[in-house]
Amino acid sequence: MPARSIPTATGTAVNARLSVLASVLFLSTVMAAEPDALVLNETNAPPYSNAARTGFFDVVAIEAFRRAGLKLHIATVPAGRSLVLSSEGVADGELNRTMVVGELYPGLVRVPEKLGDMEFSAFSKDASIPGNFEAFRGRTIGLIRGWRFYEKALAGQEGVHAVNDAEQLFRILDLGRIEIALWERRMGRAHLRAHAMNDVRELDPPLFIHEEFVYLHKRHAARVPAIAAALRAMKEDGSYQRAYRERLFPDERGSAR
């Protein structure tokens, strides 16, 4: 049984469609005016991406593209729509996606040097639930439409609800319409802090740890080696590690690889 969509207010749906349309128009304008500029879609939240483009993935990718002789513009697009725009060549690619995207969308070419890691976790008001899919069986679960690995992991399972973004995801969790919200660990923690959702807990352990890569539409395949080399150089000269320390949560532990 496919994930069931959560109904949203008409005004919210219209605003979402207008936002996507504005992004598409922006992409077309940039591509026409700047031949050495690329526009990548992103579907993240702080601390990886933000409107000011000072998130971890934002600053690393912008600098890597600069070193490769390119100007990078980043557009925020809903996850499901984002891949359609990129695979059809309306956008130039995706800021960060997992390895599985390359298998599902042959029109996208992966930059082989990874942008970073993301840890995908579940959140719930019931902290006693273990962080594994077996423990989720028979419970109501929410996910963001277009996050393919979650959709694949829950294929055929009942009680799965698809929403468009994190705001909707955590709203239906707060309202008790789902028991478990599936998202990413750092982004989830940031959302809970920003909205003072003190009764929601991250479930341990994380469900997935995925390497994240930049993807370009195949028409830009010739640019891939230069971007990969720039990312490697950033890791060698320490600028990547500096961005990791400055842009990700100061209370995080672990190393940037």
Summary of the structure (lengths in Angstrom):
residues: 257
radius of gyration: 18.2
end to end distance: 38.7
largest distance: 54.1
contacts: 814
relative contact order: 0.19
helix: 42%
strand: 22%
